[in-house]
Each structure stands twice: as structure tokens, then as C-alpha cells.
Amino acid sequence: MAQQPDIFLLLSECWFEATRSSGSGGQNVNKVSTKVILLLNISESNVMNPEQKEVFNSKLHTRISKHSIFRISSGRERTQLANRKLVTERFINLVIKAFET
């Protein structure tokens, strides 16, 4: 099994996008971009070696587009910052789980 890549270096290759959320938010719902999407281009990653990319693709294939973009999102919280924290934590947990033996 491939060794887990450095998660913090992998996070440095991610980018975040904010969109309008359909979740809770009171008067701000559909007006403020609170939903956060974490994206990572697997094929262009310099942190992962080919073996790690293969494990990542096979274990997390349901979250990877045909263009090799990994995507995870959250609109559950009321603020963009809270959703960013949530998707970051989910990303870390998914990567750890994918590389467990």
C-alpha cells in the first residue's frame, strides 16, 4: 500500500470556491455565498507520486470528476469560514482513511 502523502502539503494544492448555499442562514440565505467547495486537481498534484494518485483515485473515485478534479463541499454552516473549516476537516479525514491499510 502506498504511503500517505503529506496532508498539509496536499492542502496547499487545494483551492476553495464559495457559492450560495441552500441551507440554513435566516435572512441571508440565497444572498450570501456561504457554501464552500474544496477542489484538488489530482493529475497535476506535485505532492503525490503516481502510486499515491492511483490509491487516491481508486478509494475516492466517487468524488473525482472525469477531469481528475477532487471535490468536496459544505453549506451546512451559516458562515463561509465555518464551512471552509468543515470541508478541510472532511478532506483530511478522507485522505487518512483512503491510505489506511
C-alpha positions in Angstrom: 0.0 0.0 0.0 1.2 3.5 -0.8 2.4 5.7 2.0 0.0 8.6 2.8 1.1 11.9 1.3 1.8 14.9 3.5 -1.7 16.2 4.1 -0.7 19.8 4.8 1.3 20.0 1.6 -1.7 18.4 -0.2 -3.9 21.1 1.3 -1.6 23.7 -0.2 -2.5 22.4 -3.6 -6.2 22.8 -2.9 -8.3 25.8 -3.8 -11.6 26.9 -2.4 -14.7 28.4 -4.1 -17.7 29.9 -2.4 -21.2 29.8 -3.7 -24.7 30.5 -2.5 -26.0 27.9 -0.1 -29.5 26.5 0.1 -29.1 25.6 3.8 -29.9 27.5 7.0 -28.9 31.1 7.1 -32.0 33.1 8.0 -32.3 36.3 6.0 -29.0 35.8 4.3 -30.0 32.5 2.6 -29.6 32.8 -1.2 -28.0 36.2 -0.8 -24.6 35.4 0.7 -22.1 32.9 -0.6 -21.6 30.7 2.4 -21.3 27.3 0.8 -17.6 26.3 0.3 -16.2 23.8 -2.2 -12.7 22.4 -1.8 -11.1 21.3 -5.1 -7.9 19.5 -5.9 -6.5 18.6 -9.3 -5.2 15.0 -8.8 -3.4 14.7 -12.1 -1.4 17.9 -11.6 -0.5 17.3 -7.9 3.2 17.6 -7.2 2.8 16.3 -3.7 1.5 12.8 -4.6 3.6 10.3 -6.5 1.9 8.1 -9.2 1.2 5.3 -6.7 -0.4 7.7 -4.3 -2.5 9.2 -7.1 -3.7 5.7 -8.0 -4.7 4.9 -4.4 -6.4 8.3 -4.1 -8.3 7.8 -7.4 -9.4 4.3 -6.5 -10.5 5.0 -3.0 -12.2 8.4 -3.6 -13.4 7.9 -7.2 -16.9 8.9 -6.4 -15.7 12.5 -5.6 -13.4 12.8 -8.6 -14.6 14.2 -11.9 -13.6 12.9 -15.3 -11.2 15.8 -15.5 -9.4 14.5 -12.4 -10.7 17.1 -10.0 -11.5 16.0 -6.5 -14.4 17.9 -5.0 -16.0 18.2 -1.5 -18.4 20.8 -0.3 -20.3 22.0 2.7 -23.2 24.5 3.0 -24.3 23.2 6.4 -23.0 26.1 8.5 -24.1 29.7 8.4 -20.7 31.2 7.6 -18.2 30.7 4.9 -15.4 30.3 7.4 -17.2 27.6 9.3 -17.9 25.7 6.1 -14.3 26.1 5.0 -13.1 24.6 8.3 -15.6 21.7 7.8 -14.6 20.8 4.3 -10.9 21.0 5.3 -11.5 18.6 8.2 -13.5 16.2 5.9 -10.7 16.3 3.4 -8.1 15.4 6.0 -10.3 12.6 7.3 -11.0 11.2 3.8 -7.3 11.2 2.9 -6.3 9.5 6.1 -9.0 6.8 5.6 -8.1 6.3 1.9 -4.5 5.5 2.8 -5.2 3.2 5.8 -4.1 -0.4 5.4 
